[in-house]
Structures are given as structure tokens and as C-alpha cells.
Amino acid sequence: MAQTYLTTEELSQLIKYDVRTIREQLKDRVLLEGVHYIRPFGGRKILYMWEAIQRDISKTFTHSSIPMANGGYARG
């Protein structure tokens, strides 16, 4: 299965979040490196994996819970 890689700007247009929100709030809190995005060739540039984000976006944003670094949720 082919993977679709997106820049932050492209992802912003698809999910209707500001680029700054993706960079400052979603990355590393909701979107996990290796699951939702990669840094190709060990560089600074980030490419988001669209299929993984599509799969998890409704799970993440419909729960009234806090996403944890291990991929789980703290429910309260």
C-alpha cells in the first residue's frame, strides 16, 4: 500500500487547522513520530503520513480524553 506524505502546509489545508497549531500543539501531543509523521533522512523537515492521520483523527478528536506519548489515552 502506498503512503501519502504531506508537508505541514498541505496537512493544514486538509484538516482545516492553522499551520502553527499543527507545529505547536498537535505535533508530539497528538501526532506521534513514526506513527503519524517522519523526519526523512534524519533531517529537520517533517512529512506527515496522511493515511495514519485519517485513520486516527476521529478517534483522537472525538474522545474526551488526553492523548499520551505511548499512544494511549488518559480518561477522566
C-alpha positions as a Markdown table, in Angstrom:
| # | Residue | x | y | z |
|---|---|---|---|---|
| 1 | Met | 0.0 | 0.0 | 0.0 |
| 2 | Ala | 1.4 | 3.4 | -1.0 |
| 3 | Gln | 1.8 | 6.1 | 1.7 |
| 4 | Thr | 0.9 | 9.7 | 1.0 |
| 5 | Tyr | 3.3 | 12.1 | 2.6 |
| 6 | Leu | 2.2 | 15.7 | 3.2 |
| 7 | Thr | 4.0 | 18.9 | 4.3 |
| 8 | Thr | 2.7 | 20.8 | 7.3 |
| 9 | Glu | 1.1 | 23.3 | 4.9 |
| 10 | Glu | -0.7 | 20.6 | 2.9 |
| 11 | Leu | -1.9 | 18.9 | 6.1 |
| 12 | Ser | -3.2 | 22.2 | 7.3 |
| 13 | Gln | -5.4 | 22.6 | 4.2 |
| 14 | Leu | -6.8 | 19.1 | 4.6 |
| 15 | Ile | -7.7 | 19.2 | 8.2 |
| 16 | Lys | -8.5 | 22.9 | 8.5 |
| 17 | Tyr | -6.1 | 23.6 | 11.3 |
| 18 | Asp | -3.6 | 26.5 | 11.2 |
| 19 | Val | 0.0 | 25.5 | 10.3 |
| 20 | Arg | 1.2 | 27.0 | 13.7 |
| 21 | Thr | -1.4 | 24.9 | 15.6 |
| 22 | Ile | -0.1 | 21.7 | 13.9 |
| 23 | Arg | 3.5 | 22.6 | 14.7 |
| 24 | Glu | 3.0 | 23.7 | 18.2 |
| 25 | Gln | 0.1 | 21.8 | 19.6 |
| 26 | Leu | -0.7 | 18.6 | 17.6 |
| 27 | Lys | 2.9 | 17.5 | 16.8 |
| 28 | Asp | 4.2 | 15.4 | 19.7 |
| 29 | Arg | 1.0 | 15.7 | 21.7 |
| 30 | Val | -1.5 | 14.0 | 19.3 |
| 31 | Leu | 0.6 | 13.2 | 16.3 |
| 32 | Leu | 3.4 | 10.8 | 17.1 |
| 33 | Glu | 6.7 | 10.5 | 15.3 |
| 34 | Gly | 7.0 | 7.2 | 13.4 |
| 35 | Val | 3.2 | 6.8 | 13.5 |
| 36 | His | 1.8 | 10.0 | 12.0 |
| 37 | Tyr | 4.9 | 11.7 | 10.8 |
| 38 | Ile | 8.6 | 11.1 | 9.9 |
| 39 | Arg | 11.7 | 13.1 | 9.5 |
| 40 | Pro | 13.2 | 11.8 | 6.3 |
| 41 | Phe | 17.0 | 11.3 | 6.2 |
| 42 | Gly | 17.3 | 12.4 | 9.8 |
| 43 | Gly | 16.7 | 16.0 | 8.9 |
| 44 | Arg | 14.6 | 18.8 | 10.2 |
| 45 | Lys | 11.8 | 18.6 | 7.6 |
| 46 | Ile | 8.7 | 16.8 | 8.7 |
| 47 | Leu | 6.4 | 14.8 | 6.4 |
| 48 | Tyr | 3.0 | 13.7 | 7.7 |
| 49 | Met | 1.6 | 10.3 | 6.8 |
| 50 | Trp | -2.0 | 11.1 | 5.6 |
| 51 | Glu | -3.4 | 7.5 | 5.8 |
| 52 | Ala | -2.4 | 7.2 | 9.5 |
| 53 | Ile | -3.8 | 10.7 | 10.3 |
| 54 | Gln | -7.1 | 9.8 | 8.5 |
| 55 | Arg | -7.3 | 6.6 | 10.5 |
| 56 | Asp | -6.7 | 8.2 | 13.9 |
| 57 | Ile | -8.2 | 11.7 | 13.6 |
| 58 | Ser | -11.7 | 10.7 | 14.5 |
| 59 | Lys | -10.6 | 8.6 | 17.4 |
| 60 | Thr | -8.4 | 11.4 | 18.8 |
| 61 | Phe | -10.8 | 14.3 | 18.4 |
| 62 | Thr | -14.0 | 12.5 | 19.5 |
| 63 | His | -12.7 | 11.2 | 22.8 |
| 64 | Ser | -12.9 | 13.4 | 25.9 |
| 65 | Ser | -9.5 | 12.2 | 26.9 |
| 66 | Ile | -5.9 | 13.3 | 26.9 |
| 67 | Pro | -3.6 | 11.6 | 24.4 |
| 68 | Met | -0.4 | 10.1 | 26.0 |
| 69 | Ala | 3.0 | 9.7 | 24.5 |
| 70 | Asn | 2.7 | 5.9 | 24.4 |
| 71 | Gly | -0.3 | 6.2 | 22.1 |
| 72 | Gly | -2.9 | 5.6 | 24.8 |
| 73 | Tyr | -5.4 | 8.0 | 26.4 |
| 74 | Ala | -5.9 | 9.2 | 30.0 |
| 75 | Arg | -9.6 | 9.2 | 30.5 |
| 76 | Gly | -11.1 | 11.2 | 33.3 |
